[in-house]
Amino acid sequence: MKSFLEIKFKNGFHSPENPVEEFVAHCTNPSLSPEQHSEIESYISQLKYVSHDVPLIFIGMDTSGLASGGGKVKIAIEDELSNLNIVAKVIPTGGIGYGSIEPVVDIKLPGQDRIIYGDISPKDVPALLKTTLIDNKIYEKKVYATYGKTDGKLLNLSETPFFKHQDRVVLKNLGKISPDSIDEYIATGGFKGMDKAIRLMSSSEVVKEVLDSGLRGRGGGGFPTGKKWELALKQKSDKKYIICNADEGDPGAFMDRSVLEGDPFQLVEGMIIGAYAIGASYGYIYCRAEYPLAIQKINNAIYECRKYGFLGNNILNSGFNFDLKIKKGAGAFVCGEETALIASIEGERGMPRPRPPYPSVAGLWGKPTVINNVETFANVATILNNGSKWFSSIGTETSKGTKVFALSGKITNTGLVEVPMGVTLRKIVFDIGGGIPNGKKFKALQIGGPSGGCLPENIMDTHVDYESLKEVGAMMGSGGFVVMDEDTCMVDVAKYFLTFIQNESCGKCVPCREGTKRMLEIVERISRNYTKTGDNIDALHRFKGIIHLKRLAEVIKDTSLCGLGQSAPNPILSGLHYFKDEYDEHIFDRKCDAKVCKELLTYSIIEDKCSGCGLCARVCSSEAIAGNKKQPHLIIESKCIKCGMCVETCRFDAIAVN
């Protein structure tokens, strides 16, 4: 058998030529002393890129990268390499998580550091490759950072404004390695945690390590992961199951998808450790069918793990048997709730079930079942590698470790952010996110998905942890971070999220099925033009309507069967609490300052600015604009349907919207 230190390298990584024989043999070799095992683990932990004969070109090609044009950039690079007669290795990777600079292309020349270039289009490719591969220079027009040492010219990626406040644990490999290569994952320390758990620890010791770490579920409620595992371990059963909830359905959330597409082996390793810890022999990854690329990457990871002996019978010669399967979800938001998810896997309609019994006691087909989401499992191997004390040293007293958030909306820097628990919302939005673009004012932050709350600027110093967010009327959720500026109407936001929740309600319990529908009807009336609908609502009835809305929201929250209904009123309750003036303005003044609620808007023509060109009249489908040629026109309000086409068409800025 070769010495571990004699393993050959390829693709610019320390990577075994035959990882099955070499990695598994060394991990399970009983003749090795603890000191030798320690030497092997130390060696694995220090693995870095090494010598290679040809240039390496890494392209971010997860869903986000492809949507930005990464696929076209790859084709352009391959064509240009052929034209230049240059031999190079093109390696598709996941994205680094910085959506604002995609597509991202990294170039590593033999013996040099890996350089990151952002916002690359096919038009940039000829100059990029000529400058870097032929002239051996940095393409300064699109250079972003380096993974190597800084020389004063380039910042290390960890020193750039978007990344310097982050602490990447779950996202550490994203954009760096090929998600299709188990060799590269092993080369960066992958499966070391699995080896440690199966070879050196008992099931109860693994559970205790996770329990001591303080890891809480990253999918919403934040239940301690170790307690869930401990309860399942104690159950006596001929079969146990472990399930990954990858049914990421929140609008504005793409954390789990990015991990699945960029580092799927990390999830599989975490599930293997979890299965060993509770005694499960079979597992499911429940992933929505709308994630075809993620499903492709997971399928490949499962195949590779089976081939290498990390899944199947007698894993690492330990006698432990475990295998995995993907279950495609049909996109029902309610299946993010664990009992509804179980029902879906069993072939039934995805509807929540009363608890207790909890899934850890009686879950899938009545057997003990542990369910955690992607981010939770992705933390497990690192906890086993570094120890529970290391993990628990990050974060706050009650919320340990890091949390991944998806920044989107009206914010300068969009993408994935991983920060230690306990940082403030302000730091994420303004320091990492770069604040609001185009000189607009910050208005609100919607956190926690459609069931989360909308928070104003005076709440931005709130710390990001489970308890603090709950106190201000929001929730951690899966980690969606939607930023809104002054052009956002909070009544319209509530209407959007209520529409989503009402459509996604499974209909099993009356409070959620009927209550969300009634709430939506009230909010719709708030933004409606009463004169056109025939409603004659006086101020007293309007006031009673808002009181009724709040009372209805509180009843739904207290009486719904599952988490979807219990948290559905959050957008309403947080809106009435923090943005009451805006609701009052809509209800009593019949105005929408953000100019979003069209039925409350009034369109008029500014006489001094109107040239009488007649262009607005020609595009008005309701014939609401009248006037003679070269004379100021006017808008007939009774005919106006508030479509806004006149505003878009007028070249003289002569249309006033109030």
C-alpha positions as CSV (number, residue, x, y, z in Angstrom):
1,M,0.0,0.0,0.0
2,K,1.3,3.4,-0.9
3,S,2.1,5.9,1.9
4,F,-0.6,8.5,2.2
5,L,2.0,11.2,1.6
6,E,2.8,9.6,-1.8
7,I,-0.7,10.1,-3.2
8,K,-0.6,11.7,-6.6
9,F,-2.3,15.0,-7.5
10,K,-4.5,16.1,-10.3
11,N,-6.7,19.1,-11.3
12,G,-4.6,21.4,-9.2
13,F,-5.7,19.7,-6.0
14,H,-4.2,17.2,-3.7
15,S,-6.3,14.3,-4.8
16,P,-5.9,10.6,-4.6
17,E,-5.4,8.7,-7.8
18,N,-7.7,6.0,-6.4
19,P,-9.5,7.4,-3.4
20,V,-11.5,4.2,-2.7
21,E,-8.4,2.1,-2.0
22,E,-6.2,4.8,-0.5
23,F,-8.6,7.0,1.5
24,V,-10.7,4.2,2.9
25,A,-7.8,1.9,3.5
26,H,-6.0,4.5,5.6
27,C,-9.1,5.5,7.5
28,T,-9.9,1.9,8.4
29,N,-6.4,0.4,8.8
30,P,-6.3,-1.1,12.3
31,S,-2.5,-1.2,12.3
32,L,-2.2,2.6,12.3
33,S,-1.5,4.2,15.6
34,P,-3.5,7.2,16.9
35,E,-0.5,9.3,16.1
36,Q,-0.5,8.1,12.5
37,H,-4.2,8.7,12.1
38,S,-3.6,12.2,13.5
39,E,-0.9,12.8,11.0
40,I,-3.2,11.7,8.2
41,E,-6.0,14.0,9.4
42,S,-3.6,16.9,9.8
43,Y,-2.3,16.3,6.3
44,I,-5.9,16.3,4.9
45,S,-6.7,19.5,6.7
46,Q,-3.8,21.4,5.1
47,L,-4.5,20.3,1.5
48,K,-4.2,23.2,-1.0
49,Y,-3.9,23.7,-4.7
50,V,-0.6,22.4,-6.0
51,S,1.4,22.2,-9.2
52,H,-0.4,21.5,-12.5
53,D,0.8,21.6,-16.1
54,V,-2.0,23.5,-17.8
55,P,-4.0,26.6,-16.9
56,L,-7.2,26.0,-14.9
57,I,-10.3,28.0,-15.7
58,F,-13.1,27.8,-13.1
59,I,-16.6,29.0,-14.1
60,G,-19.5,29.6,-11.7
61,M,-22.3,27.5,-13.2
62,D,-25.0,27.1,-10.6
63,T,-28.5,28.3,-11.4
64,S,-27.6,31.9,-10.5
65,G,-24.5,31.8,-12.6
66,L,-26.3,30.2,-15.5
67,A,-29.1,32.8,-15.3
68,S,-26.4,35.5,-15.5
69,G,-24.9,34.0,-18.7
70,G,-22.4,31.5,-17.3
71,G,-23.2,28.9,-19.8
72,K,-22.6,31.2,-22.8
73,V,-19.3,32.3,-21.2
74,K,-18.2,28.7,-20.9
75,I,-18.9,28.1,-24.6
76,A,-17.1,31.3,-25.5
77,I,-14.1,30.3,-23.4
78,E,-13.9,26.8,-25.0
79,D,-14.2,28.3,-28.5
80,E,-11.5,30.9,-27.8
81,L,-9.1,28.3,-26.4
82,S,-9.6,26.3,-29.6
83,N,-8.9,29.4,-31.7
84,L,-5.8,30.3,-29.7
85,N,-4.7,26.6,-29.8
86,I,-4.2,26.7,-26.0
87,V,-4.6,23.6,-23.8
88,A,-6.4,24.5,-20.5
89,K,-8.8,22.7,-18.2
90,V,-12.2,24.3,-17.8
91,I,-13.9,23.3,-14.5
92,P,-17.5,24.2,-13.8
93,T,-18.1,25.0,-10.2
94,G,-20.9,26.4,-8.0
95,G,-21.1,30.1,-7.5
96,I,-19.2,32.0,-4.8
97,G,-22.5,33.5,-3.7
98,Y,-21.9,37.1,-4.9
99,G,-24.7,37.5,-7.4
100,S,-23.9,41.1,-8.2
101,I,-20.7,40.1,-10.1
102,E,-21.8,37.0,-11.9
103,P,-20.8,35.4,-14.2
104,V,-17.6,34.7,-12.3
105,V,-14.5,33.2,-13.9
106,D,-11.4,32.2,-12.0
107,I,-8.1,31.6,-13.7
108,K,-5.1,29.8,-12.2
109,L,-1.9,29.6,-14.1
110,P,0.7,26.9,-13.2
111,G,2.7,28.0,-10.2
112,Q,0.5,31.2,-9.7
113,D,-2.4,32.2,-7.5
114,R,-6.0,31.8,-8.5
115,I,-7.4,35.1,-9.7
116,I,-11.2,35.9,-9.6
117,Y,-12.8,37.9,-12.4
118,G,-16.4,39.1,-12.2
119,D,-19.1,40.3,-14.5
120,I,-17.7,38.4,-17.5
121,S,-19.6,38.4,-20.7
122,P,-18.8,36.4,-23.9
123,K,-17.5,39.7,-25.3
124,D,-14.9,39.9,-22.6
125,V,-13.5,36.4,-23.2
126,P,-11.0,37.1,-26.0
127,A,-9.3,39.9,-24.1
128,L,-9.5,38.0,-20.8
129,L,-7.8,34.9,-22.2
130,K,-5.2,36.8,-24.2
131,T,-4.3,39.0,-21.3
132,T,-4.1,36.2,-18.7
133,L,-2.9,33.1,-20.7
134,I,-0.7,34.7,-23.4
135,D,0.5,38.0,-21.9
136,N,0.6,36.5,-18.4
137,K,-0.9,39.6,-16.9
138,I,-4.0,40.5,-14.9
139,Y,-7.1,41.5,-16.8
140,E,-7.6,44.6,-14.7
141,K,-10.8,45.7,-16.3
142,K,-12.8,42.8,-14.7
143,V,-10.5,41.6,-11.9
144,Y,-12.2,41.2,-8.5
145,A,-9.9,39.4,-6.0
146,T,-7.5,36.5,-5.5
147,Y,-7.5,33.3,-3.4
148,G,-3.8,33.7,-2.9
149,K,-1.4,36.1,-1.1
150,T,-1.9,39.8,-1.6
151,D,0.8,41.9,-3.1
152,G,-0.8,45.3,-2.7
153,K,-2.5,45.1,-6.1
154,L,-5.2,42.6,-5.4
155,L,-7.3,41.9,-2.3
156,N,-7.7,38.3,-1.0
157,L,-11.3,37.3,-1.4
158,S,-11.8,37.3,2.3
159,E,-10.7,41.0,2.5
160,T,-13.2,42.3,0.0
161,P,-16.1,44.4,1.3
162,F,-18.8,41.7,0.6
163,F,-16.8,38.9,2.2
164,K,-14.7,40.4,5.0
165,H,-17.6,40.5,7.5
166,Q,-18.6,36.9,6.7
167,D,-17.5,33.7,8.5
168,R,-18.0,30.9,5.9
169,V,-18.5,27.4,7.3
170,V,-21.4,26.0,5.2
171,L,-20.3,28.0,2.2
172,K,-16.6,27.4,2.5
173,N,-16.3,25.3,-0.7
174,L,-18.7,27.1,-2.9
175,G,-17.1,28.3,-6.1
176,K,-13.8,26.6,-5.2
177,I,-14.3,23.0,-6.2
178,S,-16.2,21.1,-8.8
179,P,-19.5,19.9,-7.3
180,D,-19.3,16.8,-9.5
181,S,-15.9,15.6,-8.2
182,I,-15.7,13.5,-5.0
183,D,-11.9,13.6,-5.4
184,E,-11.9,17.3,-5.0
185,Y,-14.2,17.2,-2.0
186,I,-12.0,14.6,-0.3
187,A,-9.0,16.8,-1.1
188,T,-10.4,19.6,0.9
189,G,-11.0,17.5,3.9
190,G,-14.3,15.9,2.9
191,F,-15.5,12.7,4.6
192,K,-13.0,13.2,7.4
193,G,-15.9,13.8,9.8
194,M,-17.7,10.7,8.6
195,D,-14.6,8.7,9.1
196,K,-14.1,10.1,12.6
197,A,-17.7,9.4,13.6
198,I,-17.9,5.8,12.3
199,R,-14.4,4.7,13.2
200,L,-13.8,6.4,16.5
201,M,-17.2,7.3,18.0
202,S,-20.3,5.5,19.2
203,S,-23.8,6.7,18.1
204,S,-24.4,8.3,21.5
205,E,-21.1,10.1,21.3
206,V,-21.9,11.6,18.0
207,V,-25.3,12.7,19.3
208,K,-23.7,14.3,22.4
209,E,-21.2,16.1,20.2
210,V,-24.0,17.7,18.1
211,L,-26.0,18.4,21.3
212,D,-23.0,20.1,23.0
213,S,-22.3,22.2,19.9
214,G,-25.7,24.0,20.3
215,L,-26.6,23.5,16.6
216,R,-30.2,24.4,16.1
217,G,-32.3,23.6,13.0
218,R,-31.7,26.1,10.2
219,G,-35.0,25.6,8.5
220,G,-37.3,27.8,10.6
221,G,-38.2,27.1,14.2
222,G,-34.7,26.5,15.5
223,F,-35.3,23.3,17.5
224,P,-32.0,21.9,18.9
225,T,-30.7,19.4,16.4
226,G,-29.0,17.2,19.1
227,K,-32.2,16.9,21.1
228,K,-34.1,15.7,18.0
229,W,-31.3,13.1,17.3
230,E,-31.2,12.0,20.9
231,L,-34.9,11.4,21.0
232,A,-34.7,9.3,17.8
233,L,-31.7,7.3,19.1
234,K,-33.6,6.3,22.2
235,Q,-36.5,4.8,20.2
236,K,-36.5,1.0,19.8
237,S,-37.4,0.1,16.2
238,D,-36.4,-2.3,13.5
239,K,-36.2,0.7,11.1
240,K,-35.4,4.3,11.4
241,Y,-35.2,7.0,8.7
242,I,-33.4,10.3,8.2
243,I,-34.7,13.0,5.8
244,C,-33.2,16.1,4.4
245,N,-35.8,18.8,3.8
246,A,-34.6,20.5,0.6
247,D,-38.1,21.8,-0.2
248,E,-37.0,25.5,-0.2
249,G,-40.2,27.4,-1.1
250,D,-39.8,30.9,0.4
251,P,-39.8,33.7,-2.2
252,G,-36.4,35.2,-2.1
253,A,-34.6,32.2,-0.6
254,F,-31.9,30.3,-2.5
255,M,-29.5,29.2,0.2
256,D,-30.2,25.5,0.1
257,R,-30.3,25.4,-3.7
258,S,-26.8,27.0,-3.8
259,V,-25.3,24.4,-1.4
260,L,-26.9,21.5,-3.3
261,E,-25.6,22.8,-6.6
262,G,-22.1,23.9,-5.3
263,D,-21.2,21.4,-2.6
264,P,-23.6,18.4,-2.6
265,F,-21.1,16.0,-0.9
266,Q,-21.2,18.1,2.2
267,L,-24.9,17.4,2.6
268,V,-24.5,13.7,1.9
269,E,-21.7,13.4,4.5
270,G,-23.8,15.2,7.1
271,M,-26.7,12.8,6.4
272,I,-24.4,9.7,6.7
273,I,-23.2,11.0,10.1
274,G,-26.8,11.7,11.2
275,A,-27.9,8.3,10.1
276,Y,-25.1,6.6,12.0
277,A,-25.9,8.7,15.1
278,I,-29.6,7.6,15.3
279,G,-29.3,4.2,13.7
280,A,-31.1,4.9,10.5
281,S,-30.6,2.6,7.5
282,Y,-32.3,4.6,4.9
283,G,-32.7,8.3,4.0
284,Y,-34.5,10.6,1.7
285,I,-33.5,14.0,0.2
286,Y,-36.9,15.7,-0.4
287,C,-36.1,18.3,-3.1
288,R,-38.6,20.3,-5.1
289,A,-38.7,19.4,-8.8
290,E,-38.2,23.0,-9.7
291,Y,-34.5,22.5,-8.8
292,P,-33.4,20.3,-11.7
293,L,-29.7,21.3,-11.5
294,A,-29.7,20.6,-7.8
295,I,-31.3,17.2,-8.3
296,Q,-28.7,16.4,-11.0
297,K,-25.8,17.3,-8.6
298,I,-27.3,15.3,-5.7
299,N,-27.9,12.3,-7.9
300,N,-24.2,12.4,-9.0
301,A,-23.1,12.8,-5.4
302,I,-25.1,9.7,-4.3
303,Y,-23.7,7.7,-7.3
304,E,-20.1,8.6,-6.5
305,C,-20.6,7.9,-2.8
306,R,-22.0,4.5,-3.6
307,K,-19.1,3.8,-5.9
308,Y,-16.6,4.8,-3.2
309,G,-18.3,2.7,-0.6
310,F,-19.5,5.6,1.5
311,L,-23.1,4.6,0.9
312,G,-24.5,1.1,0.9
313,N,-23.6,-1.9,3.0
314,N,-20.7,-2.1,5.4
315,I,-19.6,1.5,5.1
316,L,-15.8,1.8,5.9
317,N,-15.8,-1.8,7.0
318,S,-17.8,-0.9,10.1
319,G,-20.9,-3.0,9.6
320,F,-23.0,0.2,9.3
321,N,-25.4,0.1,6.4
322,F,-27.1,3.2,5.0
323,D,-28.4,4.4,1.6
324,L,-30.0,7.5,0.2
325,K,-32.7,8.3,-2.4
326,I,-34.1,11.6,-3.8
327,K,-37.8,12.3,-3.5
328,K,-39.0,15.0,-5.8
329,G,-41.6,17.4,-4.4
330,A,-44.3,19.0,-6.5
331,G,-43.7,22.5,-5.2
332,A,-46.3,22.7,-2.4
333,F,-45.1,25.2,0.2
334,V,-46.8,23.4,3.0
335,C,-44.5,20.4,2.4
336,G,-41.8,22.4,4.1
337,E,-43.6,21.4,7.3
338,E,-42.1,18.1,8.4
339,T,-45.3,16.1,8.9
340,A,-46.7,17.3,5.5
341,L,-43.4,16.3,4.0
342,I,-43.6,12.8,5.5
343,A,-47.1,12.5,4.1
344,S,-45.8,13.4,0.6
345,I,-43.0,10.8,0.7
346,E,-45.6,8.2,1.7
347,G,-47.6,9.0,-1.4
348,E,-50.3,10.9,0.2
349,R,-51.4,14.5,-0.1
350,G,-49.0,16.8,1.7
351,M,-51.0,17.9,4.7
352,P,-49.8,18.5,8.3
353,R,-50.6,16.0,11.0
354,P,-51.3,16.8,14.7
355,R,-48.4,16.4,17.0
356,P,-47.5,14.5,19.2
357,P,-46.4,12.0,18.3
358,Y,-43.4,13.8,16.9
359,P,-41.5,12.4,13.8
360,S,-38.5,11.4,16.0
361,V,-40.9,9.0,17.7
362,A,-43.3,8.0,14.9
363,G,-42.6,9.6,11.5
364,L,-42.2,8.0,8.1
365,W,-44.4,4.9,7.9
366,G,-44.7,5.1,11.7
367,K,-41.0,4.7,12.3
368,P,-38.6,7.1,14.2
369,T,-37.6,9.7,11.7
370,V,-35.2,12.7,11.9
371,I,-35.8,15.6,9.5
372,N,-33.4,18.5,9.1
373,N,-32.8,21.0,6.3
374,V,-29.8,21.3,4.0
375,E,-28.0,23.9,6.0
376,T,-28.3,22.0,9.2
377,F,-26.8,18.8,7.8
378,A,-24.1,20.9,6.0
379,N,-22.8,22.0,9.5
380,V,-22.5,18.5,10.9
381,A,-19.3,17.3,9.4
382,T,-17.5,20.5,10.3
383,I,-18.7,20.1,13.9
384,L,-17.3,16.6,14.0
385,N,-14.0,17.8,12.5
386,N,-13.5,20.8,14.7
387,G,-15.3,19.8,17.8
388,S,-18.4,21.0,19.6
389,K,-16.4,23.6,21.6
390,W,-15.2,25.3,18.4
391,F,-18.8,25.5,17.0
392,S,-20.3,26.7,20.3
393,S,-17.7,29.5,20.5
394,I,-19.3,31.1,17.5
395,G,-22.6,33.1,17.9
396,T,-24.6,33.9,21.0
397,E,-25.5,32.2,24.2
398,T,-28.6,30.6,22.8
399,S,-27.9,30.7,19.0
400,K,-24.6,29.0,18.1
401,G,-22.7,28.9,14.9
402,T,-23.3,30.8,11.7
403,K,-26.4,31.4,9.5
404,V,-26.7,31.7,5.8
405,F,-28.9,34.4,4.4
406,A,-30.0,35.2,0.8
407,L,-29.8,38.9,0.2
408,S,-32.2,40.2,-2.5
409,G,-34.5,43.0,-3.3
410,K,-33.5,46.7,-3.4
411,I,-29.9,46.2,-2.2
412,T,-26.6,46.9,-3.9
413,N,-24.9,43.6,-3.2
414,T,-27.1,40.6,-3.8
415,G,-26.1,37.0,-3.1
416,L,-25.4,34.6,-0.2
417,V,-24.1,35.8,3.1
418,E,-22.9,33.6,6.0
419,V,-22.4,35.4,9.3
420,P,-22.0,34.5,12.9
421,M,-25.2,34.5,14.9
422,G,-25.4,37.7,16.9
423,V,-24.5,40.3,14.2
424,T,-26.9,43.0,13.7
425,L,-29.4,43.3,10.8
426,R,-27.8,46.7,10.0
427,K,-24.4,45.1,9.5
428,I,-25.8,42.6,7.0
429,V,-27.9,45.2,5.0
430,F,-25.5,48.1,5.0
431,D,-22.0,46.8,5.5
432,I,-22.2,43.5,3.6
433,G,-25.1,44.3,1.4
434,G,-23.8,47.8,0.6
435,G,-27.1,49.6,1.4
436,I,-29.8,50.8,-1.0
437,P,-28.8,51.7,-4.6
438,N,-29.7,54.7,-6.7
439,G,-29.8,57.1,-3.7
440,K,-33.1,55.7,-2.4
441,K,-34.0,55.5,1.3
442,F,-34.2,52.2,3.2
443,K,-37.8,51.4,4.1
444,A,-38.1,47.8,5.4
445,L,-36.5,44.4,5.7
446,Q,-38.6,41.3,5.2
447,I,-37.0,38.3,6.9
448,G,-38.1,34.8,7.3
449,G,-40.1,34.2,4.1
450,P,-43.8,34.9,3.5
451,S,-44.5,34.1,7.2
452,G,-41.8,36.5,8.4
453,G,-42.2,40.1,9.5
454,C,-41.3,43.4,7.9
455,L,-38.9,45.5,10.0
456,P,-38.3,49.2,9.7
457,E,-34.9,51.0,10.0
458,N,-35.2,51.7,13.7
459,I,-35.1,47.9,14.3
460,M,-32.0,47.4,12.2
461,D,-29.7,47.2,15.3
462,T,-31.5,44.0,16.4
463,H,-29.2,41.0,16.7
464,V,-29.6,38.1,14.4
465,D,-30.6,35.2,16.6
466,Y,-33.8,33.2,17.1
467,E,-35.0,34.9,20.3
468,S,-34.2,38.5,19.3
469,L,-36.0,38.3,15.9
470,K,-39.0,36.7,17.6
471,E,-39.2,39.6,20.0
472,V,-39.4,42.2,17.2
473,G,-42.2,40.2,15.4
474,A,-40.0,38.4,12.8
475,M,-38.5,34.9,12.6
476,M,-35.3,33.4,11.4
477,G,-37.0,31.2,8.9
478,S,-34.8,29.6,6.3
479,G,-32.9,32.8,5.7
480,G,-34.6,35.0,3.1
481,F,-33.6,38.6,3.3
482,V,-35.7,40.9,1.1
483,V,-34.7,44.5,1.3
484,M,-37.3,47.2,0.3
485,D,-36.7,50.9,-0.5
486,E,-39.0,54.0,-0.3
487,D,-40.8,53.0,-3.5
488,T,-42.3,49.9,-1.7
489,C,-45.9,50.0,-0.4
490,M,-46.2,48.0,2.8
491,V,-49.9,47.3,2.2
492,D,-49.0,45.9,-1.2
493,V,-46.3,43.7,0.3
494,A,-48.8,42.3,2.8
495,K,-51.2,41.6,0.0
496,Y,-48.5,39.8,-2.0
497,F,-47.5,37.5,0.9
498,L,-51.1,36.9,2.0
499,T,-51.9,35.9,-1.6
500,F,-49.0,33.5,-1.6
501,I,-49.9,32.0,1.8
502,Q,-53.6,31.7,0.9
503,N,-52.8,29.9,-2.3
504,E,-50.3,27.5,-0.5
505,S,-52.6,26.7,2.4
506,C,-53.4,23.0,2.4
507,G,-56.9,23.7,3.6
508,K,-56.9,21.1,6.4
509,C,-57.7,23.5,9.2
510,V,-60.3,26.3,9.2
511,P,-58.3,29.1,10.7
512,C,-55.7,28.9,8.0
513,R,-58.0,28.0,5.1
514,E,-60.7,30.6,5.8
515,G,-58.8,33.0,8.0
516,T,-56.0,33.8,5.5
517,K,-58.7,34.3,2.8
518,R,-60.6,36.8,4.9
519,M,-57.4,38.7,5.8
520,L,-56.5,38.9,2.1
521,E,-60.0,40.3,1.3
522,I,-59.6,43.0,3.9
523,V,-56.2,44.1,2.7
524,E,-57.4,44.1,-0.9
525,R,-60.3,46.5,0.1
526,I,-57.7,48.8,1.8
527,S,-56.1,49.5,-1.6
528,R,-59.4,49.5,-3.6
529,N,-61.2,52.5,-5.1
530,Y,-64.5,52.5,-3.2
531,T,-66.3,54.8,-5.6
532,K,-65.8,52.3,-8.5
533,T,-66.9,49.3,-6.5
534,G,-70.0,50.9,-5.1
535,D,-68.8,50.6,-1.5
536,N,-69.8,53.6,0.7
537,I,-67.5,53.1,3.7
538,D,-67.4,55.8,6.3
539,A,-64.4,56.4,8.6
540,L,-66.0,54.4,11.5
541,H,-66.4,51.3,9.4
542,R,-62.8,51.7,8.1
543,F,-61.5,51.9,11.7
544,K,-63.5,48.8,12.6
545,G,-62.1,47.1,9.6
546,I,-58.5,47.5,10.7
547,I,-59.4,46.4,14.3
548,H,-61.1,43.3,12.8
549,L,-58.0,42.6,10.7
550,K,-55.7,42.6,13.7
551,R,-58.0,40.5,15.8
552,L,-58.4,38.0,12.9
553,A,-54.6,37.8,12.6
554,E,-54.2,37.0,16.3
555,V,-56.9,34.3,16.2
556,I,-55.3,32.6,13.2
557,K,-51.9,32.7,14.9
558,D,-53.3,31.0,18.0
559,T,-55.5,28.3,16.5
560,S,-53.9,27.1,13.3
561,L,-52.7,23.5,13.1
562,C,-49.2,23.9,11.7
563,G,-46.4,26.5,11.4
564,L,-47.7,27.8,8.1
565,G,-51.0,29.1,9.6
566,Q,-49.4,30.0,12.9
567,S,-47.0,32.4,11.2
568,A,-49.1,33.5,8.3
569,P,-50.4,36.6,10.1
570,N,-46.8,37.9,10.8
571,P,-46.7,40.2,7.7
572,I,-50.0,41.8,8.8
573,L,-49.1,42.1,12.5
574,S,-45.6,43.5,11.9
575,G,-47.1,45.9,9.2
576,L,-49.8,47.2,11.6
577,H,-47.2,47.6,14.4
578,Y,-44.3,49.3,12.5
579,F,-46.1,50.9,9.5
580,K,-49.5,51.8,11.0
581,D,-49.2,55.3,9.5
582,E,-49.0,53.8,6.0
583,Y,-52.1,51.7,6.7
584,D,-54.0,54.8,8.0
585,E,-53.0,56.8,5.0
586,H,-54.5,54.1,2.7
587,I,-57.6,53.7,4.8
588,F,-58.5,57.3,5.7
589,D,-56.7,59.5,3.3
590,R,-57.1,57.1,0.3
591,K,-53.5,57.7,-0.7
592,C,-50.4,55.6,-1.5
593,D,-47.3,57.6,-1.2
594,A,-45.2,54.9,-2.8
595,K,-47.5,55.1,-5.9
596,V,-48.0,51.4,-6.0
597,C,-51.7,50.9,-5.3
598,K,-53.0,52.0,-8.7
599,E,-56.7,52.3,-7.7
600,L,-55.7,55.1,-5.2
601,L,-53.7,57.1,-7.8
602,T,-54.8,60.1,-9.7
603,Y,-53.3,60.9,-13.1
604,S,-53.3,64.4,-14.4
605,I,-51.5,66.4,-17.1
606,I,-49.4,69.4,-16.2
607,E,-50.6,72.1,-18.6
608,D,-47.3,74.0,-18.7
609,K,-45.3,70.9,-19.7
610,C,-47.8,69.4,-22.2
611,S,-46.9,70.2,-25.9
612,G,-50.0,68.6,-27.3
613,C,-48.1,66.0,-29.3
614,G,-51.0,63.5,-28.7
615,L,-48.6,60.5,-28.1
616,C,-50.2,59.7,-24.7
617,A,-53.7,59.8,-26.2
618,R,-52.7,57.3,-28.9
619,V,-51.4,54.7,-26.4
620,C,-54.4,55.2,-24.0
621,S,-56.5,52.0,-24.4
622,S,-59.5,53.5,-22.4
623,E,-59.6,56.8,-24.5
624,A,-59.3,58.7,-21.2
625,I,-57.1,61.5,-22.7
626,A,-58.6,64.3,-24.7
627,G,-57.3,67.5,-26.3
628,N,-56.5,69.3,-29.6
629,K,-53.2,68.9,-31.4
630,K,-50.5,71.2,-30.1
631,Q,-52.8,72.2,-27.2
632,P,-52.5,70.9,-23.6
633,H,-54.4,67.7,-23.1
634,L,-56.4,66.5,-20.1
635,I,-57.2,63.1,-18.5
636,I,-60.8,62.1,-17.9
637,E,-60.6,60.6,-14.5
638,S,-63.8,58.5,-14.8
639,K,-62.3,56.7,-17.8
640,C,-58.7,56.3,-16.5
641,I,-57.8,52.7,-15.7
642,K,-54.5,53.7,-14.0
643,C,-52.4,51.6,-16.4
644,G,-49.5,54.1,-16.4
645,M,-48.9,53.9,-20.2
646,C,-49.2,57.7,-20.5
647,V,-46.4,58.2,-18.0
648,E,-44.1,55.7,-19.8
649,T,-44.8,57.3,-23.1
650,C,-44.6,61.0,-22.4
651,R,-41.3,62.5,-23.4
652,F,-41.9,65.8,-21.6
653,D,-42.5,64.5,-18.1
654,A,-46.0,66.1,-18.2
655,I,-48.0,63.5,-16.4
656,A,-48.4,63.9,-12.7
657,V,-49.2,61.0,-10.5
658,N,-50.7,61.7,-7.0
